[in-house]
Amino acid sequence: MEIKASDVKALRERTGAGMMDCKKALTESNGNFEAAEKLLREWGMAGVEKRAGRATNEGRIFVAQNESELSLVELACETDFVARNKDFIDAGTKIAATALGQKASSQNESLESMVKDIASLIKENIALKRVAYFNAGMNEHLHSYLHGEGRIGVVVKFRSSDPNAFKNEKVASFVHDVALHVAAFNPMFLDESKVPASWLAEQKDIFQKQVELDEKMKSKPAKVIEGILAGKVKKLLSEVCLMNQGFVRDEKVSVADALAQISKETGFSLAIVDYYFAKVGQN
């Protein structure tokens, strides 16, 4: 039967597949749209299966949020070209919104089905590599930041005794700056209380051995060596703990001191409760 150009165009708009693929599918299905769409999906998935072993080190991070909840997902693909594809971006946006509606904290059948749909359309190996869910309790506030076309995603959680605090312009700006800081420095821990004792003990042992192997240190008094070791630990904590790091807007001031300063300026009691850092291609 004759396949009209208008039918090919309609199927393309419906599926996003190429014009030639749409024409071929309509021809083989005798003009039946549902059957043609099924064929396109089958052909698309066949192409994806052939590529299933290929690495998915590119991709994008997507965020969906409402007043008290936030979902972050990482949709991975083979090429940065696909990561900038409108269909890929639209699919990632929908997957994040669906994950939020489900309060999903891991992959599930419905999310994977959405991934298969976009993989079928684009014909590239695509995977859902990360699903994270966050919720804000009473007087808490969630803020997200995406950097570099979604290659880095950050979520920060703040708390204040006054729920109106986060409507304050200075507070909102500071919250965003903290998210920028996390994106730039990727701290290992929130503060010293979150540092595992075993990890810290291991670092201290390393410092101790470094001192023992340093010929210049052998003649120094025990108290001096003690002070040197304490200094090394303090410097380490200033590098790995968010609250101890030099603030992104002024590295001479720690994040903790910047937080105290903004609390004093605005009159709102503020605390950083937690943060989350995600980068495409990294666990």
C-alpha positions in Angstrom: 0.0 0.0 0.0 1.0 3.6 -0.5 2.5 5.3 2.5 1.7 9.0 2.7 4.3 11.5 3.7 1.8 12.9 6.3 1.6 9.5 7.9 5.4 9.2 8.1 5.6 12.7 9.6 2.9 11.8 12.2 4.7 8.6 13.2 8.0 10.5 13.5 6.4 13.1 15.7 4.8 10.4 17.8 8.0 8.3 18.2 10.9 10.6 17.5 12.4 8.0 15.1 14.0 8.8 11.8 11.9 9.5 8.7 13.3 6.4 6.8 12.7 4.2 9.8 9.1 5.4 10.1 8.4 4.8 6.5 9.9 1.3 6.6 7.8 0.5 9.7 4.6 1.7 8.2 5.3 -0.2 5.0 5.9 -3.5 6.9 2.9 -3.0 9.1 0.6 -2.0 6.2 0.0 1.5 7.6 -1.0 0.3 11.1 0.3 3.0 13.5 0.4 0.8 16.6 2.1 -2.0 14.8 4.6 0.4 13.2 5.4 1.9 16.6 6.0 -1.5 18.0 8.3 -2.4 15.1 10.3 0.9 15.8 10.6 -0.1 19.4 11.8 -3.6 18.5 14.3 -2.3 16.0 15.5 0.3 18.5 16.0 -2.2 21.3 17.8 -4.5 18.9 20.3 -1.7 18.2 20.7 -1.1 21.9 21.3 -4.8 22.7 24.1 -4.8 20.2 25.7 -1.9 22.1 24.9 -3.2 25.6 28.6 -4.0 26.3 29.7 -0.4 25.5 30.7 1.9 28.4 28.3 4.5 29.6 30.7 7.1 31.0 28.8 10.1 29.7 25.4 11.3 30.7 23.6 13.9 32.8 22.2 14.4 36.3 18.6 15.5 36.7 16.7 16.9 39.7 13.0 17.1 40.5 11.7 18.9 43.6 8.7 20.0 45.5 8.4 22.0 48.7 9.8 19.3 51.0 11.2 16.5 48.8 13.8 16.1 46.1 14.9 13.4 43.7 18.2 13.2 41.9 18.9 10.7 39.1 21.9 10.1 36.9 21.1 8.9 33.3 24.2 7.6 31.6 24.9 7.1 28.0 27.9 6.4 25.6 28.5 9.8 24.1 28.4 13.5 25.2 26.5 14.2 22.0 23.6 12.1 23.2 23.8 13.7 26.7 23.0 17.0 25.0 20.2 15.5 22.9 16.7 17.0 23.6 15.0 13.6 23.7 17.6 12.4 26.2 17.1 15.5 28.4 13.3 15.3 28.2 13.5 11.6 29.2 15.8 12.3 32.1 13.5 15.1 33.3 10.5 12.8 33.3 12.4 10.0 35.0 13.4 12.4 37.8 9.8 13.5 38.2 8.6 9.9 38.3 11.2 9.0 40.9 10.1 11.9 43.0 6.4 10.9 42.8 7.4 7.4 43.8 9.8 8.5 46.6 12.2 6.1 44.9 15.7 5.7 46.3 16.8 3.0 43.9 16.1 1.7 40.4 12.8 -0.1 39.9 10.8 -1.7 37.1 8.9 1.4 36.0 12.0 3.6 35.9 13.9 1.0 34.0 11.0 0.8 31.5 11.4 4.5 30.9 15.1 4.1 30.3 14.4 1.3 27.8 12.0 3.6 25.9 14.6 6.3 25.5 17.3 3.8 24.6 14.9 2.4 22.0 14.4 5.8 20.5 18.1 7.0 20.5 19.6 3.5 19.8 22.5 3.9 22.2 23.4 2.1 25.4 21.6 4.1 28.2 21.5 3.2 31.9 20.0 4.6 35.0 23.1 4.7 37.3 21.9 6.7 40.3 18.5 7.3 42.1 18.6 9.3 45.3 15.7 10.7 47.4 15.8 13.4 50.0 13.1 14.9 52.2 13.1 17.9 54.5 11.8 17.7 58.0 10.2 20.5 60.0 12.1 23.8 59.6 14.5 22.1 57.1 15.2 23.3 53.6 16.6 21.4 50.5 18.5 23.2 47.7 20.0 21.7 44.6 22.6 22.8 42.1 23.6 21.4 38.7 26.9 22.3 37.2 28.4 21.8 33.8 25.3 20.7 31.8 24.4 18.4 34.6 27.7 16.6 35.0 27.8 17.5 38.7 24.8 17.5 41.0 24.7 18.8 44.5 22.0 18.8 47.2 22.4 20.6 50.5 20.0 20.4 53.5 19.8 23.3 56.0 17.8 23.8 59.2 16.6 26.9 61.0 14.4 27.5 64.0 12.4 29.9 61.9 10.8 28.5 58.6 10.8 32.0 57.1 14.6 32.1 57.2 15.0 30.6 53.7 12.8 33.3 52.2 15.4 35.8 53.3 17.5 36.9 50.3 20.9 36.8 52.1 20.1 33.3 53.5 19.0 32.0 50.1 22.1 33.3 48.5 24.3 31.7 51.2 22.5 28.4 50.8 23.3 28.5 47.1 26.9 29.4 47.7 27.3 26.4 50.0 26.0 24.2 47.1 28.5 25.8 44.8 31.2 25.1 47.4 30.3 21.4 47.6 30.4 21.2 43.8 33.8 22.8 43.7 35.5 21.0 46.6 33.6 17.8 47.0 34.3 17.4 50.8 34.5 13.9 52.2 32.6 14.6 55.5 30.2 17.2 56.8 32.2 17.9 60.0 34.7 16.3 62.4 31.9 14.3 64.1 31.2 12.5 60.9 34.8 11.3 60.4 35.1 7.6 61.1 37.5 6.9 64.0 39.2 4.1 62.1 39.8 6.4 59.1 41.3 9.1 61.2 43.5 6.6 63.1 44.8 5.3 59.8 45.8 8.9 58.7 47.5 9.5 62.1 49.5 6.3 61.6 50.6 7.6 58.2 51.7 10.9 59.7 53.5 9.2 62.5 55.5 7.0 60.1 56.3 10.1 57.9 57.7 11.8 61.0 59.7 8.7 62.0 61.3 8.5 58.6 62.2 12.2 58.5 65.9 12.5 59.7 65.3 16.1 60.7 62.6 15.1 63.2 64.7 12.6 65.1 66.5 15.2 67.2 63.3 17.1 68.1 61.6 16.8 71.6 58.5 14.6 71.9 56.3 17.6 72.6 57.4 19.3 69.4 56.7 16.2 67.4 53.3 15.9 69.1 52.5 19.5 68.0 53.6 18.7 64.4 51.4 15.7 64.3 48.5 17.6 65.7 49.1 20.3 63.0 49.0 17.7 60.3 45.7 16.3 61.5 44.2 19.8 61.8 45.3 20.6 58.2 43.8 17.3 57.0 40.5 18.0 58.6 40.4 21.4 57.1 40.7 19.8 53.7 38.2 16.9 54.0 35.4 18.4 56.2 32.9 20.8 54.7 32.6 22.9 57.9 36.4 23.2 58.2 37.1 24.1 54.6 37.9 27.6 53.4 34.6 29.0 52.1 34.3 29.3 48.3 33.5 33.0 48.5 36.5 33.7 50.8 38.9 30.9 51.5 40.4 32.8 54.5 37.1 32.1 56.3 35.9 28.6 57.1 32.4 27.4 56.1 31.5 27.2 59.8 32.6 30.8 60.3 30.7 32.0 57.2 27.6 30.2 58.5 27.9 31.9 61.9 28.4 35.3 60.2 25.3 35.0 58.0 23.3 33.9 61.0 24.4 37.0 62.9 23.7 39.3 60.0 20.2 38.0 59.3 19.2 37.1 62.9 18.3 33.6 61.8 19.8 30.5 63.5 21.1 28.3 60.7 22.7 24.9 60.5 23.9 22.7 57.6 22.4 19.3 58.2 23.8 17.3 55.3 24.9 17.4 51.7 25.2 15.2 48.7 27.6 15.2 45.8 27.2 13.4 42.5 29.4 13.4 39.4 28.6 11.7 36.1 30.5 8.5 35.8 31.6 8.3 39.4 30.1 6.2 42.2 
